[in-house]
């Protein structure tokens, strides 16, 4: 016998967090919308003794955002949940406002979660979001990765993230709130057809008449997730056959690579670009295919792709992408480089033309000049101490702290 919606949601929440130590702090992002408010109430009702804290992000883009944050704060006070409003005052400029806001939101939430000693941060995405996301990606011509179901649990920015409500539609969550006699905030931008997500939402009734219900779309996205897992599993076996790591670079055997099905080629080159650049998202597929097919040096995704003799494709960090990055010893450089046996006065920088000029044996390394310019090096003031890829100084002062494959 199926449970009532309220019991079903609470039972699911209790099951998700059954193994969580009682002293752990659970963070929850609450915008004031129905999904996140339902998540907050479900967490409190299912785990009345849990240590909860909530945060609302104000991107500074809407006048109503401050009022919504105050509303959430009052709700949290009534529930006995500590609340913080995270204001983003310096949203980076550029295209794709929603993507920039999303990135800034995750940055702010992660910093807040670490400060609050949260073991995880919960997000209120629902099955409806999964369906809408699937349609948006389908309209953009995405492949398997883009069409896969939203992750329910993952680690990023030094924080574990959970989406505990992906099994429930927005209608389920709003029904749950009504049984609690609890309202929510309505964001006017959710009705603005300028946004693709809103247009997909408005088309939902027509799609359902064709059998493309939210549940059916979410089920398909889940199956695509299984395909993604299978591809990732088989890709791990292929890496040593077609590529090797040269400290911070990836070298592909283009003959071996060309023998693989196209999906593997795109996936592996994209993974290499992401590993080198530190970017979480793949480059646009059209740009990726052009770069792979090019017979000459190309730049993409903050990297430089360099064809070399012997049918080798070298992918290195682009110097212009890291030219201004300077970190003190002890901090990671470019997300994946750290220093061993360091003094506080040491710094990690890109080698650059000035540093390369101090490396008389760099040609003996066999590595192209473009690859060496963006490679990491150790400095003390204006004195170059080590440039491992340019065969200068100690080879073991720097190490790569992340793996492309294991």
C-alpha positions in Angstrom: 0.0 0.0 0.0 1.4 3.4 -0.9 2.0 6.0 1.7 0.3 9.4 1.9 2.5 12.1 0.3 3.5 13.6 3.6 4.5 10.2 5.1 6.2 9.2 1.9 8.4 12.3 1.8 9.3 12.1 5.5 10.0 8.4 5.3 12.3 9.1 2.3 14.2 11.9 4.1 14.7 9.7 7.2 16.0 6.9 5.0 18.5 9.2 3.2 20.0 10.4 6.5 19.7 7.2 8.5 23.5 6.7 8.6 24.3 10.4 9.5 26.0 10.8 12.9 23.7 12.6 15.3 26.2 15.4 15.9 26.6 16.3 12.3 25.3 19.7 11.0 23.1 19.6 8.0 23.0 22.7 5.8 20.0 23.5 3.6 19.7 26.1 0.9 16.3 27.8 1.0 15.3 30.3 -1.6 11.7 30.6 -0.4 10.3 28.7 -3.3 8.1 25.7 -2.8 10.7 23.1 -3.4 13.3 24.4 -1.0 10.6 25.3 1.7 9.3 21.7 1.4 12.8 20.4 1.9 13.3 22.5 5.0 10.1 21.4 6.6 10.6 17.8 5.7 14.1 17.8 7.2 12.8 19.3 10.4 9.8 17.0 10.6 11.6 13.8 9.7 14.6 14.6 12.0 13.4 16.8 14.8 16.7 16.4 16.8 19.0 17.1 13.8 21.3 20.1 13.8 20.0 22.1 10.9 21.1 25.5 9.5 19.8 27.3 6.5 21.1 29.9 4.0 19.4 32.1 1.5 21.4 33.5 -1.4 20.6 37.1 -2.6 22.3 37.6 -6.0 21.4 41.3 -6.0 19.5 40.8 -9.2 15.9 41.3 -8.0 14.4 43.8 -5.6 12.2 41.1 -4.1 15.1 39.0 -3.1 15.8 40.8 0.2 12.1 40.5 1.2 12.2 36.8 0.4 15.3 36.3 2.5 13.6 38.0 5.4 10.6 35.7 4.9 12.8 32.6 5.0 14.6 34.0 8.1 11.3 34.3 9.9 10.2 30.8 8.9 13.5 29.4 10.2 13.1 31.2 13.5 9.7 29.6 13.9 11.3 26.2 13.2 14.3 26.7 15.4 16.7 26.7 12.5 19.7 29.0 12.3 19.5 31.2 9.2 22.0 33.2 7.2 21.5 35.5 4.2 24.4 35.3 1.7 24.6 38.5 -0.4 26.5 38.4 -3.7 27.6 41.9 -4.5 30.2 41.2 -7.2 28.7 38.8 -9.7 31.2 38.4 -12.5 30.3 40.0 -15.9 29.9 38.1 -19.1 27.3 36.1 -21.0 24.8 33.6 -19.6 23.6 35.3 -16.5 22.0 32.3 -15.1 25.2 30.2 -15.3 27.2 33.0 -13.7 24.7 33.3 -10.9 24.6 29.6 -10.3 28.4 29.4 -10.0 28.5 32.3 -7.6 25.6 30.8 -5.6 27.5 27.5 -5.2 30.7 29.4 -4.2 28.8 31.3 -1.5 27.0 28.3 -0.2 30.2 26.2 0.0 32.0 28.9 1.9 29.1 29.2 4.3 28.8 25.5 4.7 32.5 25.2 5.6 32.2 28.1 8.1 29.2 26.4 9.7 31.0 23.0 9.8 28.2 21.4 7.8 28.7 17.7 6.8 26.6 18.4 3.7 24.4 21.0 2.1 20.9 20.0 0.8 19.3 21.4 -2.3 15.6 21.4 -3.0 15.7 20.2 -6.6 12.7 18.0 -7.6 11.7 15.5 -10.2 10.2 18.4 -12.1 13.6 20.0 -12.3 15.0 16.7 -13.7 12.4 16.7 -16.4 12.9 20.4 -17.3 16.6 20.0 -17.3 16.3 17.0 -19.7 14.2 19.0 -22.1 16.6 22.0 -22.1 19.6 19.8 -22.7 17.7 17.9 -25.4 16.9 21.2 -27.2 20.6 22.1 -27.1 21.6 18.8 -28.7 23.4 17.4 -25.6 24.8 13.9 -25.5 24.6 11.3 -22.8 26.2 13.4 -20.0 23.9 16.3 -20.6 20.8 14.1 -20.7 21.6 12.2 -17.6 19.7 12.6 -14.4 20.8 15.3 -11.9 23.2 13.9 -9.4 21.7 13.1 -6.0 24.9 13.3 -4.1 28.4 14.7 -5.1 31.4 16.5 -3.7 32.5 19.9 -5.0 34.3 23.0 -3.6 35.3 21.0 -0.5 31.6 20.3 0.4 29.2 17.3 0.0 26.0 18.2 -1.7 22.7 16.3 -1.6 19.4 16.6 -3.5 17.1 14.4 -1.3 13.8 15.2 -3.2 14.5 14.1 -6.7 12.0 11.3 -6.5 9.1 13.8 -5.9 7.5 16.2 -8.4 6.9 19.9 -7.6 3.2 19.1 -7.3 4.0 16.5 -4.6 6.0 19.0 -2.7 3.4 21.7 -2.9 0.7 19.3 -1.8 3.0 18.4 1.1 3.2 22.1 2.0 -0.5 22.5 1.9 -1.0 19.7 4.4 1.3 21.6 6.6 -0.6 24.9 6.0 2.6 26.4 4.9 3.0 28.9 2.1 6.0 29.8 -0.1 7.4 32.7 -2.2 6.7 33.0 -5.9 9.6 34.3 -7.9 8.2 36.4 -10.8 11.1 35.3 -13.1 9.6 31.8 -13.0 6.9 33.2 -15.3 9.2 35.1 -17.6 9.2 33.4 -21.1 12.6 34.9 -21.8 14.1 32.0 -19.9 14.2 28.6 -21.6 13.3 26.8 -18.4 10.0 28.8 -18.2 9.1 28.0 -21.8 9.7 24.3 -21.1 7.5 24.6 -18.0 4.7 26.3 -20.0 4.9 23.5 -22.6 4.4 20.8 -20.0 0.7 20.2 -20.5 1.2 19.8 -24.3 4.0 17.4 -23.7 2.0 15.4 -21.2 -0.7 14.9 -23.8 1.9 13.2 -25.9 3.0 10.9 -23.1 6.0 13.0 -22.2 5.1 13.4 -18.5 7.6 14.6 -16.0 7.8 11.1 -14.5 8.6 9.6 -18.0 11.2 12.2 -18.7 12.8 11.8 -15.3 12.9 8.0 -15.9 14.6 8.4 -19.2 17.1 10.8 -17.6 17.8 8.1 -15.0 18.4 5.5 -17.8 20.8 7.9 -19.5 22.6 8.1 -16.1 23.1 4.4 -16.2 24.6 4.7 -19.7 26.9 7.4 -18.5 28.1 5.2 -15.7 28.8 2.4 -18.2 30.8 4.8 -20.4 32.8 6.1 -17.5 33.6 2.5 -16.4 34.8 1.4 -19.8 36.7 4.7 -20.4 38.9 4.0 -17.3 40.1 0.8 -19.0 40.9 2.7 -22.3 43.0 5.6 -20.9 46.4 3.8 -20.6 46.0 2.5 -24.2 45.6 5.9 -25.8 47.2 8.5 -23.5 49.9 9.2 -21.0 50.5 12.0 -18.5 53.6 14.2 -18.9 53.5 15.9 -15.5 50.8 18.5 -16.1 50.1 17.7 -19.8 48.2 14.9 -21.5 49.7 13.2 -24.6 47.3 11.3 -26.8 48.4 8.7 -29.4 46.3 10.0 -32.2 46.4 6.7 -34.1 45.0 4.8 -31.2 42.6 7.5 -30.4 41.2 7.5 -33.9 40.4 3.8 -33.7 37.9 4.4 -30.9 34.2 5.2 -31.3 33.6 8.9 -31.5 31.8 9.0 -28.1 35.0 7.9 -26.4 37.2 10.3 -28.3 35.0 13.3 -27.4 34.7 12.1 -23.8 38.4 11.5 -23.2 39.6 14.7 -24.9 37.0 16.7 -22.9 38.1 15.0 -19.7 41.7 16.0 -20.4 40.7 19.6 -21.1 38.7 19.7 -17.8 41.6 18.1 -15.8 44.1 20.6 -17.2 41.9 23.7 -17.0 40.0 22.9 -13.8 36.7 23.7 -15.4 33.7 21.5 -14.4 31.8 21.7 -17.7 32.8 20.3 -21.1 33.5 22.7 -24.0 30.9 23.1 -26.6 30.8 20.1 -28.8 31.2 22.0 -32.1 34.3 23.7 -30.8 35.7 20.4 -29.4 35.2 18.6 -32.7 36.9 21.4 -34.6 39.9 21.3 -32.2 40.2 17.5 -32.5 40.1 17.6 -36.3 42.5 20.5 -36.6 46.0 19.6 -37.9 47.5 22.7 -36.4 47.8 24.2 -32.9 44.5 25.3 -31.4 43.3 26.8 -28.2 40.2 25.7 -26.3 38.9 25.7 -22.8 41.9 27.5 -21.4 44.2 24.9 -23.0 46.4 24.6 -26.0 46.2 21.5 -28.2 49.6 20.9 -30.0 50.1 18.3 -32.7 53.6 16.8 -32.4 55.6 14.4 -34.5 54.9 10.7 -34.1 51.1 11.3 -34.3 51.0 12.8 -30.8 48.5 15.3 -29.6 49.7 17.2 -26.6 47.2 19.2 -24.4 48.8 21.8 -22.2 47.7 24.8 -20.1 47.3 28.0 -22.1 49.7 30.6 -20.7 47.2 33.5 -21.0 44.7 31.5 -18.8 47.2 31.4 -15.9 49.5 34.4 -16.6 48.1 36.3 -13.5 47.9 33.3 -11.1 50.4 33.6 -8.3 50.0 31.7 -5.0 52.1 31.5 -1.9 53.7 28.2 -1.0 51.2 25.9 0.7 48.2 27.0 -1.5 47.2 25.1 -4.6 48.1 26.7 -7.9 45.7 26.3 -10.8 43.6 23.9 -8.7 45.9 20.9 -9.1 49.5 21.9 -8.4 51.1 22.0 -5.0 54.6 22.6 -3.6 56.7 20.2 -1.5 59.5 21.2 0.9 58.7 24.8 0.6 59.5 28.1 2.4 56.9 30.7 3.0 58.7 33.1 0.7 58.3 30.8 -2.3 55.6 31.3 -4.9 54.1 29.2 -7.7 53.6 30.9 -11.1 53.3 30.1 -14.7 56.8 29.9 -16.2 56.1 32.4 -19.0 58.6 33.9 -21.5 60.7 35.6 -18.7 61.1 32.3 -16.8 61.7 30.2 -19.9 64.5 32.6 -20.8 66.3 31.4 -17.6 66.0 27.7 -18.6 69.0 27.0 -20.9 68.1 23.3 -21.3 64.4 23.6 -22.1 64.8 22.4 -25.7 66.4 19.2 -24.3 63.1 18.4 -22.7 61.5 17.8 -26.1 58.5 19.8 -25.0 57.1 22.6 -27.2 57.6 26.2 -26.1 53.9 26.8 -26.0 53.5 23.9 -23.5 56.3 25.2 -21.3 55.0 28.8 -21.1 51.9 27.8 -19.1 53.7 25.1 -17.0 54.1 25.7 -13.2 57.3 27.0 -11.7 58.7 28.0 -8.3 60.0 31.5 -7.6 61.5 33.4 -4.7 60.9 37.0 -5.6 62.4 37.5 -9.1 64.6 34.4 -8.8 63.5 31.2 -10.6 64.0 28.2 -8.4 62.5 25.3 -10.3 60.7 24.7 -13.6 60.3 20.9 -13.8 58.9 20.7 -17.3 61.7 23.0 -18.6 64.4 20.9 -16.9 65.4 23.6 -14.5 66.1 23.2 -10.8 64.9 20.4 -8.5 62.4 18.1 -10.2 60.4 17.2 -7.0 59.5 20.7 -5.7 56.1 20.5 -7.4 53.5 17.8 -7.6 50.1 17.3 -9.2 47.5 16.6 -6.6 44.6 15.3 -8.8 44.4 12.3 -11.1 42.9 12.2 -14.6 42.5 8.5 -14.3 43.3 5.8 -11.7 
